[in-house]
Amino acid sequence: MNAVFTSRPATAADYDAYVRLFPELGTPDPTLSPEVWTAELLPHTLMLEQGGAVVGYAYVMALKGTGYVRHVVVAPEARGRGAGRALMRASAERFRAAGCARWCLNVKVDNTRAISLYASVGMEKLYESTAMRLGWDVVSRLPGEEGITARTIEPHEDAALEAAFRMPDGLIATNRARAGWVLLRLVDAAWPEEARVGLACFNPAFPGSFPFCVARPTLARPMLEAVRPYARPEDDVTNVVVEDDAATKRALVEAGAIVRMELLNMAGPIPERV
């Protein structure tokens, strides 16, 4: 029998619970500082309680019509009792209230229990992604192209770029609102009006780019070269997530990038009952 869980919006007092639970996500990413967590995650986080104790959280973002589930984390002692479904139910309620009809997420390819849960609430596997880390020295070993320049993404370009790279509507604007993030796009001199060339949303504090999209592998080098000036001087590595692009993944690995995680992207309509 499933246990009784209650959900609520996170408060600043939940930071310690986040620190305790975040490692259960099983990613190599660092735990955020109180300042970054408060600014970036707190407004979008739901806490799950059982008997007054926090046993999980979901970090979710409502985009334009699509709910993006970023984290679903359950404490070991609460697993197998419906906690994950309770978090998805609370997420669905928040998304519906924001006008979202669909939702999406990324999940590690070997997390079979989570994949089964997400499939049971209407999500389907769409494509695979790879989280990678590379030293800046890797960039010089990548093939490149002539006639490619980079510039800041302007708000009026968001919709065309999101459509070109099959991104959820509103994702670029959401990243633009984050303090310190840098949003860049590539422009091909031969086809200056073409949207599908390359883009990166770079967070120097991470450091890394997500999304990181290029139309072909030879554009990964100019995209990374465009990002490099915004990196902190002390960072000799950066991270990227390559989505549904086996050729660019292969080019990066051959140049020396390291695979950190293999992911599945799943999406679907938000069901009436979760």
LOLUM-469616 format. One record per residue (C-alpha): residue number from 1; residue in one letter; chain; x, y, z. Coordinates in steps of 0.5 Angstrom, whole numbers. Layout:
# residues N
+-----+-----+-------+-------+-------+-------+
:   n : res : chain :  east : north :    up :
+-----+-----+-------+-------+-------+-------+
: NUM :   A :     A :     X :     Y :     Z :
...
+-----+-----+-------+-------+-------+-------+
***
This chain:
# residues 274
+-----+-----+-------+-------+-------+-------+
:   n : res : chain :  east : north :    up :
+-----+-----+-------+-------+-------+-------+
:   1 :   M :     A :     0 :     0 :     0 :
:   2 :   N :     A :     2 :     7 :    -2 :
:   3 :   A :     A :     4 :    12 :     4 :
:   4 :   V :     A :     1 :    18 :     5 :
:   5 :   F :     A :     5 :    24 :     3 :
:   6 :   T :     A :     4 :    32 :     2 :
:   7 :   S :     A :     7 :    37 :    -2 :
:   8 :   R :     A :     8 :    44 :    -1 :
:   9 :   P :     A :    13 :    50 :    -4 :
:  10 :   A :     A :    20 :    50 :    -2 :
:  11 :   T :     A :    22 :    55 :     3 :
:  12 :   A :     A :    29 :    58 :     5 :
:  13 :   A :     A :    29 :    53 :    11 :
:  14 :   D :     A :    29 :    47 :     6 :
:  15 :   Y :     A :    36 :    48 :     4 :
:  16 :   D :     A :    39 :    43 :     9 :
:  17 :   A :     A :    34 :    38 :     6 :
:  18 :   Y :     A :    36 :    40 :    -1 :
:  19 :   V :     A :    43 :    38 :     1 :
:  20 :   R :     A :    41 :    32 :     4 :
:  21 :   L :     A :    37 :    29 :    -2 :
:  22 :   F :     A :    41 :    32 :    -8 :
:  23 :   P :     A :    46 :    26 :    -8 :
:  24 :   E :     A :    41 :    21 :    -9 :
:  25 :   L :     A :    40 :    24 :   -16 :
:  26 :   G :     A :    46 :    20 :   -18 :
:  27 :   T :     A :    49 :    26 :   -22 :
:  28 :   P :     A :    56 :    28 :   -22 :
:  29 :   D :     A :    54 :    36 :   -21 :
:  30 :   P :     A :    56 :    40 :   -15 :
:  31 :   T :     A :    51 :    41 :   -10 :
:  32 :   L :     A :    49 :    49 :   -10 :
:  33 :   S :     A :    51 :    54 :    -5 :
:  34 :   P :     A :    45 :    57 :    -1 :
:  35 :   E :     A :    45 :    63 :    -5 :
:  36 :   V :     A :    45 :    60 :   -12 :
:  37 :   W :     A :    40 :    55 :    -9 :
:  38 :   T :     A :    35 :    60 :    -7 :
:  39 :   A :     A :    36 :    64 :   -13 :
:  40 :   E :     A :    35 :    59 :   -18 :
:  41 :   L :     A :    32 :    53 :   -15 :
:  42 :   L :     A :    27 :    55 :    -9 :
:  43 :   P :     A :    22 :    59 :   -13 :
:  44 :   H :     A :    21 :    52 :   -18 :
:  45 :   T :     A :    22 :    47 :   -12 :
:  46 :   L :     A :    16 :    43 :    -9 :
:  47 :   M :     A :    18 :    39 :    -3 :
:  48 :   L :     A :    15 :    32 :    -1 :
:  49 :   E :     A :    13 :    31 :     6 :
:  50 :   Q :     A :    11 :    24 :    10 :
:  51 :   G :     A :     9 :    25 :    18 :
:  52 :   G :     A :    13 :    32 :    18 :
:  53 :   A :     A :    19 :    30 :    15 :
:  54 :   V :     A :    22 :    32 :     8 :
:  55 :   V :     A :    23 :    25 :     4 :
:  56 :   G :     A :    24 :    28 :    -3 :
:  57 :   Y :     A :    23 :    34 :    -8 :
:  58 :   A :     A :    22 :    36 :   -15 :
:  59 :   Y :     A :    25 :    42 :   -19 :
:  60 :   V :     A :    20 :    44 :   -24 :
:  61 :   M :     A :    20 :    49 :   -29 :
:  62 :   A :     A :    13 :    52 :   -33 :
:  63 :   L :     A :    15 :    54 :   -40 :
:  64 :   K :     A :    11 :    56 :   -45 :
:  65 :   G :     A :     6 :    50 :   -45 :
:  66 :   T :     A :    11 :    45 :   -43 :
:  67 :   G :     A :    13 :    43 :   -36 :
:  68 :   Y :     A :    20 :    41 :   -35 :
:  69 :   V :     A :    21 :    37 :   -30 :
:  70 :   R :     A :    29 :    38 :   -28 :
:  71 :   H :     A :    30 :    34 :   -21 :
:  72 :   V :     A :    26 :    28 :   -18 :
:  73 :   V :     A :    29 :    26 :   -12 :
:  74 :   V :     A :    27 :    21 :    -7 :
:  75 :   A :     A :    30 :    19 :     0 :
:  76 :   P :     A :    32 :    12 :     0 :
:  77 :   E :     A :    27 :    10 :     6 :
:  78 :   A :     A :    21 :    13 :     2 :
:  79 :   R :     A :    23 :     9 :    -4 :
:  80 :   G :     A :    18 :     4 :    -7 :
:  81 :   R :     A :    12 :     7 :    -3 :
:  82 :   G :     A :     9 :    12 :    -8 :
:  83 :   A :     A :    14 :    18 :    -7 :
:  84 :   G :     A :    16 :    19 :   -14 :
:  85 :   R :     A :     9 :    19 :   -16 :
:  86 :   A :     A :     7 :    23 :   -11 :
:  87 :   L :     A :    12 :    28 :   -13 :
:  88 :   M :     A :    10 :    27 :   -21 :
:  89 :   R :     A :     3 :    29 :   -19 :
:  90 :   A :     A :     5 :    35 :   -15 :
:  91 :   S :     A :     9 :    37 :   -21 :
:  92 :   A :     A :     3 :    36 :   -26 :
:  93 :   E :     A :    -2 :    40 :   -21 :
:  94 :   R :     A :     3 :    46 :   -22 :
:  95 :   F :     A :     4 :    45 :   -29 :
:  96 :   R :     A :    -3 :    45 :   -30 :
:  97 :   A :     A :    -4 :    51 :   -26 :
:  98 :   A :     A :     1 :    55 :   -31 :
:  99 :   G :     A :    -3 :    53 :   -37 :
: 100 :   C :     A :     2 :    47 :   -39 :
: 101 :   A :     A :    -1 :    41 :   -43 :
: 102 :   R :     A :     5 :    37 :   -44 :
: 103 :   W :     A :    11 :    36 :   -40 :
: 104 :   C :     A :    18 :    33 :   -41 :
: 105 :   L :     A :    25 :    31 :   -37 :
: 106 :   N :     A :    31 :    27 :   -38 :
: 107 :   V :     A :    33 :    21 :   -34 :
: 108 :   K :     A :    39 :    17 :   -34 :
: 109 :   V :     A :    39 :    11 :   -39 :
: 110 :   D :     A :    40 :     6 :   -33 :
: 111 :   N :     A :    35 :     8 :   -28 :
: 112 :   T :     A :    29 :     3 :   -30 :
: 113 :   R :     A :    25 :     4 :   -24 :
: 114 :   A :     A :    24 :    12 :   -26 :
: 115 :   I :     A :    23 :    10 :   -33 :
: 116 :   S :     A :    17 :     6 :   -32 :
: 117 :   L :     A :    14 :    11 :   -27 :
: 118 :   Y :     A :    15 :    16 :   -33 :
: 119 :   A :     A :    12 :    12 :   -38 :
: 120 :   S :     A :     6 :    10 :   -33 :
: 121 :   V :     A :     4 :    18 :   -33 :
: 122 :   G :     A :     4 :    18 :   -41 :
: 123 :   M :     A :    11 :    20 :   -43 :
: 124 :   E :     A :    15 :    17 :   -48 :
: 125 :   K :     A :    22 :    16 :   -50 :
: 126 :   L :     A :    24 :    21 :   -55 :
: 127 :   Y :     A :    31 :    21 :   -56 :
: 128 :   E :     A :    38 :    20 :   -52 :
: 129 :   S :     A :    43 :    25 :   -50 :
: 130 :   T :     A :    50 :    25 :   -47 :
: 131 :   A :     A :    53 :    30 :   -41 :
: 132 :   M :     A :    60 :    31 :   -43 :
: 133 :   R :     A :    66 :    34 :   -40 :
: 134 :   L :     A :    72 :    37 :   -44 :
: 135 :   G :     A :    78 :    41 :   -43 :
: 136 :   W :     A :    79 :    47 :   -47 :
: 137 :   D :     A :    85 :    44 :   -50 :
: 138 :   V :     A :    80 :    39 :   -53 :
: 139 :   V :     A :    77 :    45 :   -58 :
: 140 :   S :     A :    83 :    46 :   -62 :
: 141 :   R :     A :    83 :    38 :   -64 :
: 142 :   L :     A :    76 :    39 :   -67 :
: 143 :   P :     A :    74 :    40 :   -74 :
: 144 :   G :     A :    72 :    47 :   -76 :
: 145 :   E :     A :    69 :    51 :   -81 :
: 146 :   E :     A :    70 :    58 :   -84 :
: 147 :   G :     A :    65 :    64 :   -85 :
: 148 :   I :     A :    62 :    62 :   -78 :
: 149 :   T :     A :    61 :    68 :   -73 :
: 150 :   A :     A :    57 :    68 :   -66 :
: 151 :   R :     A :    53 :    73 :   -63 :
: 152 :   T :     A :    48 :    74 :   -57 :
: 153 :   I :     A :    41 :    71 :   -58 :
: 154 :   E :     A :    36 :    77 :   -58 :
: 155 :   P :     A :    29 :    76 :   -55 :
: 156 :   H :     A :    26 :    76 :   -62 :
: 157 :   E :     A :    30 :    70 :   -65 :
: 158 :   D :     A :    28 :    65 :   -59 :
: 159 :   A :     A :    22 :    62 :   -62 :
: 160 :   A :     A :    25 :    61 :   -69 :
: 161 :   L :     A :    32 :    58 :   -65 :
: 162 :   E :     A :    27 :    54 :   -61 :
: 163 :   A :     A :    23 :    51 :   -67 :
: 164 :   A :     A :    30 :    50 :   -71 :
: 165 :   F :     A :    33 :    45 :   -65 :
: 166 :   R :     A :    26 :    42 :   -63 :
: 167 :   M :     A :    27 :    46 :   -56 :
: 168 :   P :     A :    21 :    47 :   -51 :
: 169 :   D :     A :    18 :    54 :   -52 :
: 170 :   G :     A :    20 :    59 :   -47 :
: 171 :   L :     A :    27 :    55 :   -45 :
: 172 :   I :     A :    31 :    61 :   -48 :
: 173 :   A :     A :    28 :    66 :   -45 :
: 174 :   T :     A :    28 :    62 :   -38 :
: 175 :   N :     A :    35 :    62 :   -39 :
: 176 :   R :     A :    36 :    69 :   -40 :
: 177 :   A :     A :    33 :    71 :   -34 :
: 178 :   R :     A :    38 :    67 :   -30 :
: 179 :   A :     A :    43 :    71 :   -27 :
: 180 :   G :     A :    50 :    71 :   -30 :
: 181 :   W :     A :    48 :    66 :   -36 :
: 182 :   V :     A :    50 :    68 :   -43 :
: 183 :   L :     A :    46 :    66 :   -49 :
: 184 :   L :     A :    50 :    66 :   -56 :
: 185 :   R :     A :    48 :    63 :   -63 :
: 186 :   L :     A :    52 :    62 :   -69 :
: 187 :   V :     A :    51 :    65 :   -76 :
: 188 :   D :     A :    53 :    62 :   -82 :
: 189 :   A :     A :    56 :    68 :   -87 :
: 190 :   A :     A :    53 :    64 :   -93 :
: 191 :   W :     A :    46 :    63 :   -90 :
: 192 :   P :     A :    45 :    69 :   -85 :
: 193 :   E :     A :    38 :    68 :   -84 :
: 194 :   E :     A :    39 :    61 :   -83 :
: 195 :   A :     A :    36 :    59 :   -75 :
: 196 :   R :     A :    39 :    52 :   -75 :
: 197 :   V :     A :    46 :    53 :   -74 :
: 198 :   G :     A :    48 :    53 :   -67 :
: 199 :   L :     A :    46 :    56 :   -60 :
: 200 :   A :     A :    49 :    55 :   -53 :
: 201 :   C :     A :    46 :    57 :   -46 :
: 202 :   F :     A :    52 :    58 :   -42 :
: 203 :   N :     A :    53 :    58 :   -35 :
: 204 :   P :     A :    60 :    60 :   -32 :
: 205 :   A :     A :    58 :    58 :   -25 :
: 206 :   F :     A :    57 :    51 :   -27 :
: 207 :   P :     A :    61 :    52 :   -32 :
: 208 :   G :     A :    57 :    49 :   -38 :
: 209 :   S :     A :    52 :    50 :   -43 :
: 210 :   F :     A :    45 :    47 :   -44 :
: 211 :   P :     A :    42 :    47 :   -49 :
: 212 :   F :     A :    48 :    46 :   -53 :
: 213 :   C :     A :    46 :    45 :   -60 :
: 214 :   V :     A :    50 :    45 :   -67 :
: 215 :   A :     A :    47 :    43 :   -74 :
: 216 :   R :     A :    53 :    39 :   -76 :
: 217 :   P :     A :    59 :    37 :   -72 :
: 218 :   T :     A :    64 :    42 :   -75 :
: 219 :   L :     A :    60 :    47 :   -72 :
: 220 :   A :     A :    62 :    45 :   -65 :
: 221 :   R :     A :    69 :    48 :   -65 :
: 222 :   P :     A :    66 :    55 :   -67 :
: 223 :   M :     A :    61 :    54 :   -62 :
: 224 :   L :     A :    66 :    53 :   -56 :
: 225 :   E :     A :    70 :    58 :   -58 :
: 226 :   A :     A :    65 :    63 :   -58 :
: 227 :   V :     A :    63 :    61 :   -51 :
: 228 :   R :     A :    70 :    61 :   -48 :
: 229 :   P :     A :    71 :    68 :   -47 :
: 230 :   Y :     A :    66 :    68 :   -42 :
: 231 :   A :     A :    69 :    62 :   -38 :
: 232 :   R :     A :    72 :    64 :   -31 :
: 233 :   P :     A :    80 :    64 :   -31 :
: 234 :   E :     A :    80 :    59 :   -26 :
: 235 :   D :     A :    76 :    54 :   -30 :
: 236 :   D :     A :    80 :    49 :   -35 :
: 237 :   V :     A :    74 :    45 :   -37 :
: 238 :   T :     A :    67 :    46 :   -39 :
: 239 :   N :     A :    61 :    42 :   -39 :
: 240 :   V :     A :    56 :    41 :   -45 :
: 241 :   V :     A :    50 :    36 :   -46 :
: 242 :   V :     A :    49 :    34 :   -53 :
: 243 :   E :     A :    42 :    32 :   -55 :
: 244 :   D :     A :    40 :    27 :   -60 :
: 245 :   D :     A :    46 :    28 :   -64 :
: 246 :   A :     A :    51 :    22 :   -65 :
: 247 :   A :     A :    55 :    25 :   -70 :
: 248 :   T :     A :    57 :    31 :   -65 :
: 249 :   K :     A :    58 :    27 :   -59 :
: 250 :   R :     A :    63 :    22 :   -63 :
: 251 :   A :     A :    67 :    28 :   -66 :
: 252 :   L :     A :    67 :    31 :   -58 :
: 253 :   V :     A :    69 :    24 :   -56 :
: 254 :   E :     A :    75 :    23 :   -61 :
: 255 :   A :     A :    78 :    30 :   -59 :
: 256 :   G :     A :    78 :    28 :   -52 :
: 257 :   A :     A :    71 :    30 :   -49 :
: 258 :   I :     A :    69 :    25 :   -43 :
: 259 :   V :     A :    62 :    22 :   -42 :
: 260 :   R :     A :    59 :    24 :   -36 :
: 261 :   M :     A :    52 :    21 :   -36 :
: 262 :   E :     A :    48 :    18 :   -42 :
: 263 :   L :     A :    41 :    20 :   -41 :
: 264 :   L :     A :    34 :    19 :   -44 :
: 265 :   N :     A :    29 :    25 :   -46 :
: 266 :   M :     A :    22 :    23 :   -45 :
: 267 :   A :     A :    16 :    27 :   -46 :
: 268 :   G :     A :     8 :    27 :   -47 :
: 269 :   P :     A :     1 :    30 :   -45 :
: 270 :   I :     A :     0 :    31 :   -38 :
: 271 :   P :     A :    -6 :    26 :   -36 :
: 272 :   E :     A :   -12 :    28 :   -32 :
: 273 :   R :     A :   -10 :    23 :   -27 :
: 274 :   V :     A :    -3 :    22 :   -25 :
+-----+-----+-------+-------+-------+-------+
***
